[in-house]
């Protein structure tokens, strides 16, 4: 395979508008809860406690379509009762957002310890009383779901280690013994079997809507990118819609280029400096990195050759990565492609070259050195492959893609035909650039395939043809 990468001047493709797919049906939510109960049974769990807060909301939202605002929340699942959710004062008024709650299929109790400090706390029972009424006592085995699970590399007894608050874990251990309180977060996010690692047609429609919204924001930003304005003013071009974010809107440029993950700081963006920026709504994260330049002539002498020596090889590695992104490919194979094509001493790719994403920006990843975990239908993958160089800065083509076999494609065609057409048109555009895409790859973002190395001239993009 030749690695000739060219700079091509072209208008960016336009696609039809995506519309919100609406809330999940009762059947969708009940199917998730039913599967959760099945997995509890397989693991011998009598109870499952799903903890959630403002940032770590996705597992609870997956089961109930409810996310806590300001406060924490706790969902208690058992085999013989309707699910019970504990919420603080302010979240009581937010419960109606859940179709389960409105249908009388989700019980709730006000637990004011979850409320903000100094709010009323005289109308709720103590936690141990609530848990005992749900049947948590000696002989029970309780799975706790936070946002991570652990391995023996970190702890001697990883299955007994949980990231949910200590006051919850301490009381549970007193009620059922330490060994009967286990971490069960992997039931949701394991890349091999986690429930949220394999998306339904409805979930894919939700995430395509989010990708379109974020990528249209990125399109607006790059088409209106300017030097000599503040990063605050630059970010306005994202046209933020108000839809919840899953990570901070970021921009790294003239005022903050020496530290990562930065939000705008009010600095003037200067021509000839590097820049990276992202916007991530629930279910998406779109990122691009390049230079505040119209062409290579605007780059500092030390960065000359940026496309030939850095952005081009990165783009070519992505083509190879995409070519092998097939059902059955192991994560280790995808990792090896990036390791071979982008040597660490030149490109510094440290994090996983691709990971799973959901409502939250990162759930887990089957892609790591030596991984035998396989790419499967329904996986929603973020092309989060991050090269770094002190000389050339970075390049980025970070968007969301879905892996879909023929059966899942047929479901999407039937239930979300406009969305499926957009995915096919995005594939067509990427193939026009020279990408070789397996049939199962569905790009969800309107910026799929687009890498503009020079932010002051968005029509110049990388291409193989």
C-alpha positions as CSV (number, residue, x, y, z in Angstrom):
1,X,0.0,0.0,0.0
2,X,1.4,3.3,-1.0
3,X,1.4,6.1,1.6
4,X,1.2,9.1,-0.7
5,X,-0.9,11.7,1.1
6,X,-1.8,14.8,-0.7
7,X,-3.3,18.1,0.3
8,X,-6.6,18.5,-1.6
9,X,-8.7,21.6,-1.9
10,X,-12.4,20.7,-1.7
11,X,-15.7,21.8,-0.3
12,X,-16.8,19.8,2.7
13,X,-19.7,17.5,2.1
14,X,-23.2,18.4,3.3
15,X,-25.7,15.9,4.7
16,X,-29.3,16.0,5.7
17,X,-30.2,17.2,9.1
18,X,-30.4,14.7,12.0
19,X,-33.4,14.9,14.3
20,X,-33.5,13.7,17.9
21,X,-34.8,10.1,18.0
22,X,-36.8,10.8,21.2
23,X,-36.8,9.0,24.5
24,X,-36.3,5.2,24.6
25,X,-39.4,3.1,24.7
26,X,-40.6,1.1,27.7
27,X,-39.7,-2.1,25.7
28,X,-36.2,-0.8,25.2
29,X,-35.6,0.0,28.9
30,X,-37.3,-3.1,30.1
31,X,-35.1,-5.2,27.8
32,X,-32.0,-3.6,29.3
33,X,-33.2,-4.3,32.9
34,X,-34.2,-7.8,32.0
35,X,-30.7,-8.4,30.6
36,X,-29.2,-6.9,33.7
37,X,-31.2,-9.2,35.9
38,X,-30.1,-12.2,33.8
39,X,-26.4,-11.2,34.3
40,X,-27.0,-10.7,38.0
41,X,-28.4,-14.3,38.1
42,X,-25.5,-15.7,36.2
43,X,-23.1,-14.1,38.7
44,X,-25.1,-15.1,41.8
45,X,-26.0,-11.5,42.8
46,X,-29.2,-11.0,44.8
47,X,-29.0,-7.2,44.5
48,X,-27.3,-4.6,42.2
49,X,-26.7,-1.1,43.4
50,X,-26.0,1.4,40.5
51,X,-24.5,4.6,41.9
52,X,-24.6,7.8,39.8
53,X,-23.6,11.5,40.1
54,X,-23.4,14.4,37.7
55,X,-20.4,13.2,35.9
56,X,-20.8,9.4,36.3
57,X,-24.4,9.2,35.1
58,X,-24.3,6.8,32.1
59,X,-25.0,3.4,33.7
60,X,-28.1,4.8,35.6
61,X,-29.3,6.6,32.5
62,X,-28.9,3.4,30.4
63,X,-31.3,1.6,32.7
64,X,-33.8,4.3,33.5
65,X,-33.3,7.3,31.1
66,X,-32.8,9.4,34.3
67,X,-29.6,11.3,35.1
68,X,-29.1,13.1,38.4
69,X,-28.8,16.9,38.4
70,X,-26.8,18.6,41.2
71,X,-27.0,15.5,43.3
72,X,-26.3,11.8,43.5
73,X,-28.7,8.9,42.9
74,X,-28.8,5.2,43.6
75,X,-30.7,2.5,41.8
76,X,-31.4,-0.8,43.6
77,X,-32.3,-3.8,41.5
78,X,-33.6,-7.1,43.0
79,X,-35.1,-10.1,41.4
80,X,-38.6,-9.8,43.1
81,X,-39.4,-6.1,43.1
82,X,-39.7,-3.2,40.8
83,X,-36.4,-1.2,40.7
84,X,-36.1,1.4,43.4
85,X,-34.3,4.7,42.9
86,X,-33.1,6.9,45.7
87,X,-32.8,10.6,44.8
88,X,-32.2,13.9,46.7
89,X,-34.6,16.8,47.1
90,X,-34.1,18.5,43.8
91,X,-34.0,15.3,41.7
92,X,-37.5,14.3,42.8
93,X,-38.8,16.8,40.3
94,X,-36.6,15.4,37.5
95,X,-37.9,11.8,37.8
96,X,-40.7,12.4,35.2
97,X,-38.0,12.3,32.5
98,X,-37.9,8.5,33.0
99,X,-40.5,6.5,31.0
100,X,-40.2,3.8,33.6
101,X,-41.2,6.2,36.4
102,X,-44.1,7.7,34.4
103,X,-45.4,4.2,33.7
104,X,-45.2,3.2,37.4
105,X,-42.4,0.7,36.7
106,X,-39.8,2.6,38.8
107,X,-40.3,3.1,42.5
108,X,-38.6,6.1,44.2
109,X,-37.7,7.3,47.6
110,X,-36.4,10.7,48.7
111,X,-33.0,10.1,50.3
112,X,-32.0,13.6,51.5
113,X,-28.3,12.7,52.2
114,X,-28.0,13.0,48.4
115,X,-29.2,16.6,48.6
116,X,-26.8,19.6,48.6
117,X,-25.5,20.8,52.0
118,X,-27.9,22.4,54.4
119,X,-31.0,21.5,52.4
120,X,-33.8,19.9,54.5
121,X,-32.9,16.4,55.7
122,X,-35.8,15.6,58.0
123,X,-38.0,13.7,55.6
124,X,-36.0,10.6,54.7
125,X,-35.1,7.3,56.3
126,X,-31.6,6.2,57.1
127,X,-29.8,4.3,54.4
128,X,-29.5,1.0,56.3
129,X,-33.3,0.9,56.9
130,X,-34.0,1.4,53.2
131,X,-31.5,-1.3,52.2
132,X,-32.8,-3.7,54.8
133,X,-36.3,-3.3,53.4
134,X,-35.0,-4.2,50.0
135,X,-33.8,-7.5,51.4
136,X,-30.1,-6.7,51.9
137,X,-29.1,-8.8,54.9
138,X,-26.9,-11.8,55.8
139,X,-27.0,-14.2,52.9
140,X,-27.4,-11.6,50.2
141,X,-24.7,-10.9,47.6
142,X,-24.6,-7.3,46.4
143,X,-23.0,-6.0,43.2
144,X,-21.9,-2.4,43.2
145,X,-21.8,-0.4,40.0
146,X,-19.7,2.8,39.9
147,X,-17.7,3.9,36.8
148,X,-14.6,1.6,37.0
149,X,-13.7,-1.9,37.8
150,X,-10.2,-3.1,38.7
151,X,-7.6,-5.7,38.1
152,X,-4.9,-7.5,40.2
153,X,-2.4,-5.0,38.8
154,X,-3.9,-2.4,41.1
155,X,-5.3,-4.3,44.1
156,X,-5.0,-7.8,45.7
157,X,-8.7,-8.2,45.7
158,X,-10.0,-6.2,42.8
159,X,-13.5,-7.7,42.9
160,X,-13.9,-6.3,46.5
161,X,-12.7,-2.8,45.5
162,X,-15.3,-0.2,44.5
163,X,-15.3,3.4,43.6
164,X,-18.7,4.2,44.9
165,X,-18.7,6.3,48.2
166,X,-17.2,4.6,51.3
167,X,-20.3,5.4,53.4
168,X,-22.3,3.1,51.1
169,X,-19.8,0.4,50.9
170,X,-19.2,0.4,54.7
171,X,-22.8,0.0,55.5
172,X,-23.3,-2.8,53.0
173,X,-20.3,-4.7,54.4
174,X,-21.8,-4.5,57.9
175,X,-25.1,-5.8,56.6
176,X,-23.8,-8.7,54.5
177,X,-20.1,-9.2,55.2
178,X,-17.2,-7.8,53.2
179,X,-16.8,-10.7,50.8
180,X,-20.5,-10.4,49.7
181,X,-20.1,-6.8,48.4
182,X,-18.4,-6.9,45.0
183,X,-17.6,-4.6,42.1
184,X,-20.0,-5.3,39.2
185,X,-19.3,-2.4,37.0
186,X,-17.9,-4.7,34.3
187,X,-21.5,-5.9,33.6
188,X,-22.0,-2.5,32.0
189,X,-18.7,-1.5,30.4
190,X,-16.5,-4.6,29.8
191,X,-15.5,-4.4,26.1
192,X,-16.1,-8.2,25.8
193,X,-19.6,-8.5,27.4
194,X,-20.7,-5.2,29.0
195,X,-24.2,-4.3,28.2
196,X,-23.3,-0.8,27.1
197,X,-20.6,-2.1,24.8
198,X,-23.1,-3.3,22.2
199,X,-25.6,-0.7,21.0
200,X,-29.1,-1.2,19.9
201,X,-30.5,0.6,16.8
202,X,-32.1,3.2,19.0
203,X,-28.8,3.9,20.8
204,X,-27.0,4.3,17.5
205,X,-29.6,6.8,16.3
206,X,-29.1,8.8,19.5
207,X,-25.4,8.8,19.0
208,X,-25.6,9.7,15.4
209,X,-27.7,12.7,16.3
210,X,-25.1,13.7,18.9
211,X,-22.2,13.3,16.4
212,X,-24.0,15.4,13.8
213,X,-24.6,18.2,16.3
214,X,-21.0,18.1,17.5
215,X,-19.5,17.8,14.0
216,X,-21.6,20.6,12.6
217,X,-20.2,22.7,15.5
218,X,-16.7,21.7,14.5
219,X,-17.5,22.5,10.9
220,X,-18.7,25.9,11.9
221,X,-15.7,26.5,14.0
222,X,-13.2,25.6,11.3
223,X,-15.0,27.4,8.5
224,X,-14.9,30.5,10.7
225,X,-11.5,30.1,12.3
226,X,-9.5,33.3,12.8
227,X,-6.2,34.5,14.2
228,X,-5.9,37.5,16.4
229,X,-9.1,36.9,18.4
230,X,-9.4,35.3,21.8
231,X,-10.1,31.6,22.3
232,X,-13.3,32.7,24.0
233,X,-14.5,34.3,20.8
234,X,-13.3,31.5,18.7
235,X,-15.3,29.0,20.7
236,X,-18.5,30.9,20.0
237,X,-18.3,29.5,16.5
238,X,-19.2,26.1,17.9
239,X,-22.7,27.4,18.3
240,X,-23.2,25.3,21.4
241,X,-26.8,24.1,21.5
242,X,-27.4,23.6,25.2
243,X,-27.5,19.8,24.9
244,X,-25.5,18.3,27.8
245,X,-21.8,17.9,27.4
246,X,-19.9,14.7,28.3
247,X,-16.6,16.6,28.6
248,X,-15.4,20.2,28.7
249,X,-15.3,22.1,25.4
250,X,-11.5,22.4,24.9
251,X,-9.1,24.5,22.9
252,X,-5.3,24.4,23.2
253,X,-3.5,27.1,21.4
254,X,-1.4,30.2,21.9
255,X,-2.3,30.8,25.6
256,X,-2.2,27.3,26.9
257,X,-0.3,25.1,24.5
258,X,2.0,23.7,27.1
259,X,-0.7,21.8,29.1
260,X,-3.4,19.4,28.0
261,X,-7.1,19.1,28.4
262,X,-7.5,22.9,28.6
263,X,-10.6,24.9,28.3
264,X,-10.3,28.4,26.7
265,X,-8.5,30.9,28.9
266,X,-9.1,34.2,27.1
267,X,-5.8,34.3,25.2
268,X,-5.3,35.7,21.7
269,X,-4.9,33.0,19.1
270,X,-1.8,33.7,17.0
271,X,-1.0,32.8,13.4
272,X,1.8,30.3,13.3
273,X,0.9,28.5,16.5
274,X,-0.6,25.0,16.8
275,X,-4.1,24.4,17.9
276,X,-6.4,21.6,19.0
277,X,-10.0,21.8,19.9
278,X,-13.0,19.6,20.7
279,X,-16.7,19.6,21.5
280,X,-18.3,16.6,23.1
281,X,-22.0,16.3,23.7
282,X,-23.6,13.3,25.4
283,X,-22.8,10.4,23.1
284,X,-20.0,12.1,21.0
285,X,-16.7,13.9,21.0
286,X,-15.4,15.6,17.9
287,X,-11.8,16.8,17.9
288,X,-9.3,18.2,15.4
289,X,-5.7,19.3,15.7
290,X,-3.5,21.3,13.4
291,X,-1.9,24.7,12.9
292,X,-3.2,28.3,12.9
293,X,-2.0,28.8,9.3
294,X,-3.2,29.1,5.7
295,X,-0.4,26.9,4.4
296,X,3.0,25.5,5.4
297,X,4.5,28.9,4.7
298,X,3.0,30.2,7.9
299,X,4.6,27.5,10.1
300,X,7.7,28.1,12.2
301,X,10.9,26.7,10.6
302,X,11.0,23.9,13.1
303,X,7.6,22.6,12.0
304,X,8.2,22.8,8.3
305,X,7.4,19.4,6.7
306,X,4.4,18.9,9.0
307,X,2.2,17.2,6.4
308,X,5.0,15.1,4.9
309,X,6.6,14.0,8.1
310,X,3.7,13.9,10.6
311,X,0.1,14.6,9.6
312,X,0.5,12.5,6.4
313,X,1.9,9.4,8.0
314,X,-0.8,9.7,10.7
315,X,-3.5,9.9,8.1
316,X,-2.0,6.9,6.3
317,X,-2.0,4.9,9.6
318,X,-5.7,5.7,10.0
319,X,-6.4,4.3,6.6
320,X,-4.7,1.0,7.5
321,X,-6.5,1.0,10.9
322,X,-9.9,1.5,9.2
323,X,-9.1,-1.2,6.6
324,X,-8.8,-3.8,9.4
325,X,-11.7,-2.5,11.6
326,X,-13.8,-5.6,11.0
327,X,-15.9,-7.9,13.0
328,X,-13.6,-10.5,14.5
329,X,-10.4,-8.4,14.4
330,X,-8.7,-8.4,17.8
331,X,-7.9,-5.2,19.6
332,X,-4.3,-6.3,19.7
333,X,-4.2,-6.3,15.9
334,X,-5.5,-2.8,15.7
335,X,-3.0,-1.7,18.4
336,X,-0.1,-3.3,16.5
337,X,-1.1,-1.4,13.3
338,X,-0.6,1.9,15.1
339,X,2.5,0.8,16.9
340,X,4.1,-0.3,13.6
341,X,2.9,2.7,11.5
342,X,3.5,5.4,14.0
343,X,6.7,4.6,16.0
344,X,6.4,5.9,19.5
345,X,9.6,7.9,19.5
346,X,8.2,10.0,16.6
347,X,4.5,10.1,17.2
348,X,4.1,9.4,20.9
349,X,0.7,7.6,20.7
350,X,0.4,6.7,24.4
351,X,-3.3,6.1,25.0
352,X,-5.4,3.3,23.3
353,X,-5.7,3.9,19.6
354,X,-9.5,3.8,19.7
355,X,-12.0,3.1,22.5
356,X,-15.6,2.5,23.2
357,X,-17.9,5.5,23.8
358,X,-21.5,5.8,24.9
359,X,-23.3,8.6,26.7
360,X,-20.1,9.1,28.6
361,X,-16.9,9.9,26.6
362,X,-15.0,6.8,27.4
363,X,-16.4,3.5,28.7
364,X,-13.6,1.0,28.0
365,X,-11.5,-0.3,25.1
366,X,-10.9,-3.6,23.5
367,X,-7.8,-2.1,21.8
368,X,-4.6,-2.4,23.7
369,X,-1.3,-4.3,23.4
370,X,-1.8,-8.0,23.3
371,X,-5.6,-7.8,23.5
372,X,-7.6,-10.8,22.3
373,X,-10.9,-9.0,22.7
374,X,-12.6,-8.8,19.4
375,X,-14.4,-6.1,17.4
376,X,-18.1,-7.0,17.5
377,X,-21.3,-5.8,15.9
378,X,-23.0,-3.0,17.9
379,X,-19.7,-1.5,19.1
380,X,-19.6,2.3,19.1
381,X,-15.9,3.3,18.7
382,X,-14.2,6.6,19.0
383,X,-11.4,7.1,16.6
384,X,-9.4,8.7,19.4
385,X,-5.8,8.1,18.1
386,X,-3.7,10.9,19.5
387,X,-0.2,11.5,18.1
388,X,2.1,14.0,19.8
389,X,5.3,15.7,18.9
390,X,7.3,18.6,20.4
391,X,8.2,19.6,16.8
392,X,5.0,19.0,14.9
393,X,2.4,19.3,17.7
394,X,-0.4,16.9,16.6
395,X,-3.0,15.9,14.1
396,X,-6.4,14.5,14.7
397,X,-9.4,12.8,13.1
398,X,-11.5,12.1,16.1
399,X,-15.1,11.1,15.4
400,X,-17.6,8.3,16.3
401,X,-18.2,5.2,14.2
402,X,-20.4,2.1,14.7
403,X,-19.7,-1.5,13.7
404,X,-22.9,-3.0,12.3
405,X,-23.4,-6.5,10.8
406,X,-26.1,-7.1,8.2
407,X,-28.8,-7.7,10.7
408,X,-28.1,-4.5,12.6
409,X,-27.9,-2.6,9.3
410,X,-31.3,-3.9,8.4
411,X,-32.7,-2.7,11.7
412,X,-31.2,0.8,11.1
413,X,-32.6,0.9,7.5
414,X,-36.0,0.0,8.7
415,X,-36.3,2.2,11.8
416,X,-34.0,5.1,11.0
417,X,-33.7,5.2,7.2
418,X,-32.5,8.8,6.9
419,X,-29.7,8.2,9.4
420,X,-28.6,5.1,7.5
421,X,-28.5,7.1,4.2
422,X,-26.3,9.7,5.9
423,X,-23.9,6.9,7.1
424,X,-23.7,5.5,3.5
425,X,-23.0,9.0,2.1
426,X,-20.2,9.5,4.7
427,X,-18.7,6.2,3.7
428,X,-18.8,7.3,0.1
429,X,-17.0,10.5,0.9
430,X,-14.3,8.7,2.9
431,X,-13.8,6.3,0.0
432,X,-13.5,9.2,-2.4
433,X,-10.5,10.4,-0.2
434,X,-9.0,6.9,-0.6
435,X,-10.1,5.1,2.6
436,X,-10.9,1.4,2.3
437,X,-13.8,0.7,4.6
438,X,-15.1,-2.7,5.6
439,X,-18.8,-3.0,5.0
440,X,-19.6,-3.0,8.8
441,X,-18.1,0.5,9.4
442,X,-20.8,3.2,9.8
443,X,-19.4,6.8,10.2
444,X,-21.7,8.8,12.5
445,X,-20.0,12.2,12.2
446,X,-20.4,14.8,9.4
447,X,-16.6,15.4,9.6
448,X,-15.7,11.8,9.0
449,X,-12.5,11.5,7.0
450,X,-11.8,15.3,7.1
451,X,-8.4,16.3,8.4
452,X,-7.6,20.0,7.7
453,X,-3.9,20.6,8.6
454,X,-4.2,24.4,8.3
455,X,-7.1,25.9,10.3
456,X,-7.1,29.2,8.4
457,X,-7.9,27.4,5.1
458,X,-10.4,24.7,5.9
459,X,-10.8,23.6,2.3
460,X,-7.3,22.2,2.3
461,X,-7.7,18.6,3.6
462,X,-5.7,15.4,3.5
463,X,-6.4,12.9,0.8
464,X,-4.9,9.8,-0.8
465,X,-6.2,10.8,-4.3
